[in-house]
């Protein structure tokens, strides 16, 4: 690795897809983790990334550590160090609100990961793919300052893809089937919020809610005031404020229609 090689730790999620639209990468690394969700994501990824740019890592052990909320502690750290085998300029797709769950998607993690990789590189640890005195490693979460809605807006503005196209080619649901999101998890609620942030209270947004989710996420939220879903979304800082705006617009439109 004599020269810089840019690599995106890739999934079929909205954040990674938008990053691909906004940047040029030499390689994309996808981790097959053995879950049903991962199998469906892999099919999407194969259709999006040319074979000569896609690297697939079988890492089924990750599924053993998945928690009830579908998160995996230290997942980004593990993925970062495996991704380092394919490039030295490493990007991961995490947005502003993700830092409220775990600390492995913040600037501190990126800086420490870069420092540790460069430590191994400089001192010639037994890693044949990390030759000493070659290109330095740099780990970044390049859109961690943006909410999911802000990232979606940026991708739509700077590419030739629409909100609908991006949603069609990505998956954010933690539990839904291959065709639609369940509409009941926080992943679906955040995805719907992002779409509403860009589309506003429009017919297009109403169509998205109908076609993307098995259950309307805002209806689920409205009827579940005492559920953990309320607690989860309320921790999201600026993204929660955007959710409140989108949710209020949806409520107003719904009651006007009635």
C-alpha positions in Angstrom: 0.0 0.0 0.0 2.5 2.6 -1.2 -0.2 5.2 -2.1 -3.4 6.3 -0.4 -6.3 3.9 -0.9 -9.7 5.1 0.1 -12.2 2.6 1.5 -15.7 2.8 2.9 -16.9 0.4 5.5 -20.1 -0.3 3.6 -23.6 -1.6 4.4 -27.0 -1.2 2.7 -27.9 1.5 5.2 -28.9 5.0 4.2 -25.8 6.6 5.6 -23.3 4.5 3.7 -25.3 4.8 0.5 -25.4 8.6 0.7 -21.6 8.6 1.4 -21.1 6.6 -1.7 -23.0 9.2 -3.7 -21.0 12.1 -2.2 -17.4 10.6 -2.4 -15.2 8.5 -4.7 -13.8 5.4 -3.1 -11.3 2.8 -4.3 -12.8 0.0 -2.2 -15.9 -0.9 -0.3 -15.8 -3.5 2.5 -19.0 -5.3 3.5 -19.2 -7.5 6.6 -21.4 -10.6 6.4 -22.4 -11.1 10.0 -24.7 -14.1 9.7 -28.0 -12.4 10.5 -31.1 -12.5 8.2 -30.8 -8.7 7.8 -27.2 -9.1 6.7 -28.1 -11.6 4.0 -30.7 -9.2 2.5 -28.2 -6.3 2.8 -25.6 -8.3 0.9 -28.0 -8.8 -2.0 -28.5 -5.0 -2.2 -24.8 -4.3 -1.9 -23.9 -6.8 -4.7 -26.2 -4.8 -7.1 -24.6 -1.5 -6.1 -20.9 -2.1 -6.1 -18.7 -3.4 -9.0 -17.1 -6.8 -8.2 -13.6 -5.3 -8.5 -14.3 -2.7 -5.8 -16.2 -4.9 -3.4 -14.5 -6.8 -0.6 -16.6 -9.2 1.5 -15.5 -10.2 5.0 -17.2 -13.2 6.7 -17.5 -12.2 10.3 -20.4 -14.2 11.6 -19.1 -14.1 15.2 -20.5 -10.5 15.4 -24.1 -11.8 15.6 -23.2 -13.5 18.9 -22.8 -10.1 20.6 -26.0 -8.4 19.1 -28.1 -6.9 21.9 -31.9 -6.7 22.1 -31.9 -3.2 20.4 -29.9 -4.7 17.4 -26.7 -2.9 18.4 -23.3 -4.6 18.7 -20.9 -3.1 21.3 -17.6 -1.9 19.7 -18.8 -2.9 16.3 -17.2 0.1 14.6 -13.9 -0.5 16.2 -13.8 -4.1 15.1 -14.9 -3.2 11.5 -12.3 -0.4 11.3 -9.4 -2.7 12.1 -10.5 -5.3 9.6 -11.2 -2.6 7.0 -7.6 -1.4 7.4 -6.4 -4.5 5.5 -7.9 -2.9 2.3 -7.0 0.7 2.6 -5.6 3.5 4.7 -8.1 6.3 4.2 -11.0 4.7 6.1 -14.6 6.2 6.2 -17.5 4.9 8.3 -21.1 6.0 7.8 -22.3 7.3 11.2 -24.4 10.4 11.6 -24.9 13.0 14.4 -27.4 11.1 16.4 -25.5 7.8 16.5 -23.1 9.1 19.1 -25.9 9.1 21.6 -26.0 5.3 21.7 -22.3 4.3 21.8 -19.0 6.1 21.8 -17.4 4.1 19.0 -18.6 6.6 16.3 -17.1 9.8 17.6 -14.0 11.8 16.8 -12.1 10.4 19.8 -12.6 6.9 18.5 -11.5 7.9 15.0 -8.3 9.6 16.3 -7.4 6.7 18.6 -8.0 4.2 15.9 -5.8 6.1 13.5 -3.1 6.4 16.0 -3.1 2.7 16.9 -3.1 1.6 13.2 -0.2 4.0 12.5 1.6 2.6 15.6 1.3 -0.9 14.2 2.4 0.3 10.7 5.5 2.2 12.0 6.7 -0.6 14.2 6.1 -3.5 11.8 3.8 -5.7 13.7 3.1 -9.1 12.2 0.6 -7.8 9.7 1.7 -8.5 6.1 -1.0 -6.2 4.7 0.3 -3.3 6.9 3.9 -2.7 5.6 6.0 -0.3 7.7 6.8 3.2 6.5 4.1 3.3 3.9 0.9 5.3 3.6 -0.4 6.5 7.0 -3.9 5.5 8.3 -6.6 8.0 8.7 -10.0 6.9 10.2 -12.9 9.3 9.8 -16.7 9.5 10.4 -17.1 12.2 7.7 -20.8 12.9 8.2 -21.0 12.6 12.0 -21.9 16.3 12.1 -25.0 15.8 10.0 -28.3 14.3 11.1 -29.8 11.5 8.9 -32.1 14.0 7.3 -29.4 16.6 6.6 -27.3 13.8 5.0 -30.2 12.7 2.8 -30.8 16.3 1.7 -27.1 16.7 0.8 -27.1 13.5 -1.2 -30.2 14.4 -3.1 -28.8 17.9 -3.8 -25.4 16.8 -4.9 -26.3 13.7 -6.9 -28.9 12.7 -9.5 -30.8 10.5 -7.2 -34.2 11.2 -5.5 -35.3 10.5 -2.0 -37.4 7.6 -3.3 -34.5 6.1 -5.2 -32.2 6.2 -2.2 -34.8 4.7 0.1 -35.5 2.0 -2.5 -31.8 1.0 -2.5 -31.2 1.0 1.2 -32.4 -0.7 4.4 -32.6 0.8 7.9 -35.1 -1.4 9.7 -33.8 -3.5 12.6 -36.5 -6.2 12.3 -38.5 -5.9 9.1 -38.6 -8.3 6.2 -36.8 -7.8 2.9 -39.6 -5.8 1.3 -40.6 -3.2 3.9 -39.4 -1.8 7.2 -41.5 -2.9 10.2 -42.4 0.7 11.0 -42.1 -0.1 14.7 -38.4 0.2 15.5 -36.3 3.3 16.0 -34.5 2.7 12.7 -37.7 3.0 10.8 -38.7 6.1 12.7 -35.4 7.8 12.0 -35.6 6.8 8.3 -39.1 8.3 8.1 -38.0 11.5 9.8 -35.1 11.9 7.3 -37.5 11.5 4.4 -39.9 14.0 6.0 -37.1 16.4 6.6 -36.4 16.5 2.9 -39.9 16.1 1.4 -42.0 18.1 4.0 -45.7 17.4 4.4 -46.2 16.5 0.8 -48.0 13.8 -1.2 -44.6 12.3 -2.0 -43.9 12.0 1.7 -47.3 10.3 2.3 -46.5 7.8 -0.5 -43.1 7.1 1.1 -44.7 6.3 4.4 -47.2 4.0 2.7 -44.7 2.2 0.5 -41.6 1.9 2.7 -43.1 0.6 5.9 -45.4 -2.2 7.0 -46.8 0.1 9.7 -46.6 3.9 9.5 -43.8 4.8 12.0 -45.5 8.1 13.1 -48.8 6.2 13.8 -46.8 3.7 15.8 -45.1 6.5 17.7 -48.5 8.3 18.3 -50.0 5.1 19.7 -47.0 4.1 21.8 -46.4 7.1 24.1 -45.2 4.8 27.0 -42.9 2.6 24.9 -39.1 2.6 24.8 -39.4 4.1 21.3 -40.2 7.4 22.8 -37.2 7.3 25.1 -34.9 6.3 22.2 -35.8 9.0 19.8 -35.8 11.7 22.5 -32.1 11.1 23.1 -31.1 12.2 19.6 -30.4 15.8 20.1 -30.8 17.9 17.0 -32.3 14.9 15.1 -35.1 14.8 17.8 -35.9 18.4 17.1 -36.2 17.6 13.4 -38.4 14.6 14.3 -40.7 16.8 16.3 -41.1 19.2 13.3 -41.8 16.3 10.8 -44.1 14.6 13.3 -46.1 17.8 13.9 -46.4 18.3 10.2 -47.6 14.8 9.7 -50.2 15.2 12.5 -51.5 18.4 11.0 -51.8 16.9 7.5 -53.5 13.8 8.9 -56.2 15.7 10.9 -56.8 18.1 8.0 -57.5 15.1 5.8 -60.0 13.8 8.3 
